[in-house]
Amino acid sequence: MPKKRILNFNYNMVTIKGHQYYKAYVQNADEKMVIVYGKTIEELCQKVDDAQHRSEEDAKYRYAPTVKEYAEKWLLMQSANVRTTTLIDYTSKVKRHIIAPLGHMKMTEVTADDIKMALVPVSKKSASVFKSVNILLKCIFNSAEDSKIIRYNPTRFLSTKGGGVPQKERESLSDEQVEKLLDTIRDLPPYVFVMIGLYAGLRREEILALKWDCVFLDTDTPYLLVRRAWHTESNRPIIMTDLKTKAARRDIAIPERLAECLREAKAASTSEYVIANDNGEPLSYSQFKNLWRFIIVRTAKPRIAKKKVGGKYVKYTLYPELGAMAKNNGKVQYVLDFEVTPHQLRHTYITNLIAAGVDPKTVQYLAGHENSKITMDIYAKAKYNRPEDVAPALADAFAMWNA
């Protein structure tokens, strides 16, 4: 004999259009009472259960966290599984491109249109940044869906393909450009930074974290160690021993030209850092930008500049002429007819190793590439991009056909 169900609600009988129904009241998520009907007690019980469950679910979604709250929680959860350097990258992109436009909204309120609108400014960034932000959005909202914080996932149809500004193919500096650059900045603050980039191939974050305890200049073969990385948080420098990858930790022999440059720099240094500010501390992000401006302001390339008009700074396009002196600084002459980026120094180093016949695995080690594909892509472009270099190999390959 089936057990009789014990009811935890009150009900009564009502007649509607000649038919009798069981009637009960249930409180919804707004704390208002709603009516449910059933032709039988069993049907009424089921409807009461369903209504109470919906009320609990509605309350759960109603008090869902904001995008800011959940994104920060997601970042905290990732801290147990990813490298510190990776987490720093995640945090920067989440704060700038996800929390900034969406952080005030509840996770349950975000629509697919909101996501698309947030990605509009990101689409003007590089293709790699655009792809990364797309992936981070999907990860955050997928996690919220798995935890039943949201019913609908607005990133469901988000694609990581396309979007963003395609990056220009990296080009190394020619020998003539290298000498022109070094002659231009020889007595200026970025000189040592540029020398390390060109002759040791370190990444920007590796150069700015380099200490003299990792520079050995009095051995038969001068060398330096890559053991630290520079990052910034709210413009403050952070020096870490957790590198980008395991492959980034390496010992690099350096040519005498760089060794001599570093000996002079060390003799004049009062800091434990090779590149330091006036207080002997590592550079902040804004200080590094100021360091690099010594190169930018000497480049005869159109660029956006600022000038003060009526007490306010306004932007305008500057068109420098090669050989001319800067109007606002009589000590600055536009002498560089090519642009230079910090990463271009490293790319030039790698290309020069390849051109000198260094085998790919050694290049991979010296460059600190974890993935050999990165090295081989550069290797192929550097070694086989000129017809005159490939022609002899082709002649040998097809010699039998000409017999």
N, C-alpha and C positions, 0 to 999 in steps of 0.2 A: 504494500500500500504506500503510495507516494507521500512524502512528508509535506505538511501544510506550511506554506511560506509565511514567515512572520513579517508583517508590513511595518515599515518605519516611516509611514506617512499617513495622513488622514485623507479620506475620500468620502464622497457621497454619490447618490444616484441623481441623474437629471434626465429629463425627457426633452428630446429635440426632434421636432417634426414627427412626433409619434413613436420615436425610437428611444429606448433607454440606454444611457451610457454611464460608465463610471467616470467620475471627475476628481482631479486632484490638483493641488497647487505646488509648483516647484520654483525655487529661487534661481534666477539666472546670474550671469557674471556682473551685471549692473546692480545686483542686489534688489531686483524687482521680481515680483511674483508673476509667473506665467501659468496658464491653464493647460493641462493635457487631458485628453479623453481616451477611453478605451471601451470596446464593446464587452470585454471580459476583464476580470481581475488580472489574469495573466498578461493581457495586452497592455493594461494600464501600468502594471509593474515594469514591463519592458520599456514603455515610453518614459516613465519616471526615471529609470536607470539611464536611458539615453540622454535625457534632458540634463540630469545631474552631471553626467560625464562631459557633455558639451559645455556645461557651465564651468567645470573645472579646467577644461582645455582653453576656453575663452579667457578665463582669468589668468591662466599661465601665459598665453600670448599677449594679453593686455599689459602684463607687468614684465614684458620681455626687456632685455638690456638694450641700450643704445648701441649704435655701430661702434662708437668710441669705446664703450665699456667692453663689448665683446671682442673687438679687434685687439685691445690691450691684453685681454685674457688669453686670446689665441697666441699672441706673441710670447706670453709667459709660458704657455704650454710648449711652444717650440723650443724654448731655451734649454730643455732637457735633451733635445735630439740633434741640434745643429751646432756648428762651430760658432764661436763668439763673433767672428768676422761676418759670417753669414747672417747672424741675428741682427747685427748692426745695420746691414744692408736692408734686411726685411723691415726693421723698425723705421728707418728713414723713409722708405717708400710708402709704408702703411700710413705713417703720420702725414706725409706730404700729399699723397694722392688718393687716400681712402678716408682717413679721419677728417681731414680738412674739409672736403665737400660733403661728406655723408655722416660725420660723427654725431651730429645733433639728432639724427633720426633714430627711431626704434628699429631694431632688426626686422620686426614684423611689418614695418611700414614701407620698407624699401622696395621699389618696383624695378622692372627691367629698364624702364625709361630713366629712372634715377641713376642707374649704373652707367647707361650710355652717356648721360650728361656729364657724369664725373670723369669719364674717359676722354671727353673732347679735348681738354687741355693736355692730357697725357699723350694724345695722338700727335702733338707737335714736338714731343720728345723723340729720342732715338728709338728705333725699332726694338732694340733690346730692352729698354726701359718700359715701353708699351707692353711688350710680351710679359715681362716680370710682374707688372701691376695687374694685368689680366689674370695671371696664375694666382697671385695673392688674393684677389677678390674671390676667385672660385674656391680656393682653399678655405677662406674664412667662412663663406656662406655654406659650403658643403659641410663643414664642421658643425655649424649652427643647425643645419637640417638633420644631421645624424644625431644630434643631441636633442632633437625635437623642440628647438627654440623657435624655429620658423616652420610654417606649413608649406609655403611656396618659396622656392629658391630662384631669386631673380637673375642669377648668373648661369642658369641651366643651359642656355643656348649661347653663352659667351664663347667666342672663338679667339684663340691666341694667334691665329694666322693673320698676316697682313697688319696694317696699322703702324703708326709711328713713321718717323723720317728715316729712310734708308741711310745707313752710315756710308760715308765716302770710303772708297778703298784706300787703305793706308799706304802711304808712299814713304820710302826712306829718303833721308836727305842725301844729296850727292856730296862727293868729297869737297867740291867747291863751296857748296852751301854750308857745310860743317865749318870750314875755315872762315868763311864770311861771318857766320854766327859767333864763333869764338873770338874773332878779332873785334867784333862789335861790343861784346859784353866782358872783355878780358878783365877790366877793373871794376866791374859792377857786381852787385850781390848775387845774381843767379849763376855766376860763372862756375862755381864748384858743383852746384846742382846739375848743370848741363853737362859738365865733364863726366860726372858719375853715370849719368844716363847714357851718354855716348860710348863710354869706354868700359862700363861694367854691366850695362843693360838692366839696372834695377828699376822696379816700378816706382812711381811717385811715392807711394806709402812706405816703400822700403828705404828710399833715400832719406826721407824726412824723419825716419826713426833710427837711422844709422848713428851709432855711438863710436867714439874713438877706440873703445875696448874691443871692437870688431874689425879694426883696421890695422893690418900688420905691414909696415913699410920698411923694416930693417932686416928682412929675410932675403935669402937669395932670390926667391920669387915672391914679390909683394902680392898680397891677397887681402880680401875682405870676406867677412861672414855675414850672411843674411839671417838674422835671428829675431828681428822685431818688425812690427808694422805700425804705421801712423794712421789714426782715424780721428775724426772730430765729432763732437756732440755739442750742439748749440754753440758752434764756433770754438769750443775748447778742445785742445789736442789731447788725444788718448794714445799712449804708446803700449802696444800689446805684444806678448810673445807668442800669441796664437796667430799663426800666419794664414794666408789665404788658402793654401793647400799644403800637404806634406812636402810636395815637390818644391815649394817656395823656399824651404830651408836648404841652403846650399853654400858652398865655399867657392869663391870666384877669384882666380888669378887675374891680376890687373896689369896692363902695359905700363912701361916706365913713364910715359907721358902723364898718365893719371896719377901714378905714384908720386911724381915730382909735384904735381898740383896739390895733392893731399898733404905732402910734407910742409909746403908753404902755408897751407890753411891751418894745419895743426900747430905750427909754430906761432901763429897769430891768434889762435883760439883760446878762449877762457871758459869754454863750455865742454861738457861731456858729449854733446851732440855735434856732429859734423856740420849740420845746417841748423843754426839756432837764431833766435831773435836777440835783441839787445840785452835782455836779461839772462841769456844763456839757456833759455827754455826752448822746447820744440815749437815750431810755428803753429799758429792757429790757422783756420781755413782762410780768413780774410788776410792774414799776413802772407800766406803763400800766394794768394791772388796778387797782392801788391808786389811780391818778389817777381812774379811772372810778367807783370806790367812793364818792367824794364825792357823786356823783349817786344811786347805788343806795341808799345809807343814808338818803337823804332822801325816798325814794319809799314811799308808803303802799300797798304791794302785798305779799301773802304771799310769802315766800321762805325758802330754807333757810339757817339760820345755825348757828354753832358756839358751844358754851359748855364751860367746863372743869368736869368732874365727877370727883372722885377722882383728880386729877392727869392726866386724859386729856380730850381734846376729843371731844364727842359732837355729832352733828347734831340739829337740831330745826327745826320750822317756826315762823317768826316771822310774827305777824299785826299789823302796825303799824296804828294808828288815825290818820287824817288830823288834823293839828293837834297830836297828842300829842308829847311829848318822848321821845327814846330813853332807855330805862331805864339802859343802860350808858354813855351819853354825854349829859350835860346840855346840851351845846352843839348837839346835833343835833335838829332838829324835822322830823317827817314832813309836808312841805308839798306834795309832788308827788303828784297823784292819777292819774298816767299814767306808763308806763314809757318809757325812752329808750334807744336803742342808737346806737352811733357811726354806723352806716350810715343810720340814720333822719335824721340831720342832712343828709346828702348828698341823700337822697330828698326832703326838704323843700325844699332848694335847687332841685332840678330841677323839682319840682311848682310852685314859685313862679314860675320862669321861664316855664313853660307858661301858668300863670294870667295872667301879665302880657302874654301875646300874643307872646312871642318865638318865631320860626319854628323848626320841628323841627330843621333842619340846624344852626342856631346852637346850639340846646340840645345837640345831639349833640356838637358841638365842645367846648363849655364843660364838659360832663360827662365828656369823654374816652371816649365810647362808640365802640368800633371797629365794632360792628354797629348799624345803624340800627334794627333790629327792637326792640332793647332800649329805645331812645328812644321809638319809636312806641307800644310797649306801655304805657309810662308816660304818654305823651302822650294816648292814647285814654282811659285810666282817669281821668286828671286833668281832661281837658277835657269829657268826655261822661258823667261818672258821676252828674250831678245832673239830674233831669227838668226843672227850671226853666231850665237852660242849653240843653237840647236842644229844648224846646217851640217857641221862635221859629223855629228852623231847620225843624222838622217842619211848622209852619204854612205857611211859604213853599214848602216842597217839594210840598205837596199842595193848594195854594191853587186850582189849576185844577180840581180835582175838586169843589170847593165852589161853583164858579161856576154 
